Amino acid sequence: MQSVGICDYLGKKYGLAGSTPEENALALMTAMSAEDFRIKVFTEVIFGDSKDKFVNETLPRWLPQIERNLIAGNGHFVPSTFTYGDICMFDALQSAITKGLKVSDEYPECLIPYPAISVWYSEMKNKPGIKEHLESRLDAPF
């Protein structure tokens, strides 16, 4: 969980942690949830042999909650506010799609039933800074 602490610090330093203690708590909660999701991706798919379990059990448990949170937050995990929580969740979901499921993230089929996630995911991968990072990063298994 050290990465979550680093994200929280950087989020506060660069104004991506919300403007109130409540918003910071939501950003932190989202980052911690993203880390829990990432652990599932790694243990079940990337370093494990449970892709079927991930597709049939893990994604159906996680994606509806992510969808509800985005709807409640008007397109973000902190209501109407882009935070480091969005970045952490995007990274975890993008890893699940491209590294775990090994499918293109142009329009991943697993997101079709979740319109709020689909819109958010598309917006996130095209954000300045994130888009350039995705285009220039090396392909790695994690």
N, C-alpha and C positions, 0 to 999 in steps of 0.2 A: 504493500500500500504506500510505499514511499513515493511512487509516481503521483498518487493523488495529492499528497502533501505538496509536492513540487508544483503541480497544476494549480492548487489553491493559492500558493504563494504568488505564482506568476499571474494568475487571474486577478488577484488583488493589486499587484504592482502595476498592471497594464489596464486596469479598469474593466476587466471582464468577469467580475465576481458579483455583479449586481450592486445596487446602491443602498441596500438596507441589510441588516443582519439576517432578515428572513430570506431575502433573495440570495444572499451568500450561502445560507443553509441549503436552499434548493439546488444551487449550482454544485455544492459539495455532495449532496445526496445523489445527484445525477452522475457526477464523476465516480462516486463509489459504486453506484449501480453499474456503470459502464465497465468498471474493473471486474465486478462479479461476472458480468456477461463475457468479458474477455477471457476470464479463467475457464468458463465453459467452452468457449471456442478452442482454446489451447488444449484442455484436457480431453475433450470429447472428439475433436476433429484433427487438429494440426499435429498433436503428439500422441493422439489416441487412435482408436479404430471404431469410433462410435458415430460416424457421420449420419447413419440412419436415425439413431437416437437424437442427435442434434436437430435434424430436419423434422422429425415426427413428434418430438417431445419438448425440446428446449426452445426452438423458435416459436412454436405455438403458445408457449408460456410467456415468453418475453415480448414478442412483437405486439400483442394486444395492449399490454401495459404501457409500452413506449408510445403507441398510438394514442391511448387515453391521455397520457401526460402531455403530448404535443397539442392535442385538441384543447385541453384545459389551459395550457400556456399560450394559446393563440400562436402556435407555430414554433414555440421554443419550450424549453424545460423550465425556465424562469419566465413567468408571463410577459410576453412581448419583448423579451430582452435576450440578446445574444450574449452567452457567457461561456466560460471555459467548460462548463458542463456539456454544452452542445458539441464542443470540439472533442471532448473525451468520448461521448456517446457515438459521434460520427466515426471516430477512429476505430472503436470497438466493432461497430456494425460494418464498417468498410472492411475490416480484417475478416469478419465472419463471412462476408460475401466473396471477397476476392481470394482469401487464403484458405478459409474453411470449406466453403462450398465450391470454390474454384470456378466461379462464373464471372462474367463481365459485370462491372458495376454501372454500365450505361443505363440499363433499366432492369434491375434484377427482378426475376419473376416472384421471388419470395415476398417482395414488397407490394405486389399488385393488390392484394386485399386490404392494404393499409394506406389509404390516400394521404393522410397527414404525414406519415413517415416518408412516403414517396416524394412529396413536394419538398419536405425539409431536407431529405437526403440529396436531392438534386440541387437545391439552393446551397447546401453546405459544400458539396464537391466543386461548386463553381465560385465560391467566395474567393476574392483576391487573397493571395497568400496560401490558402489551402489548395487552390487549383494549381498554382505554380509548384507547390511542394509535391503534390501527387504526380505531376508530369515529370519532375526531376528526380524523384527518389528511386533508389535502387530496388530491384525486386529481391525481397528477402522472404524467408518462410514465416516470419513473424512481424 
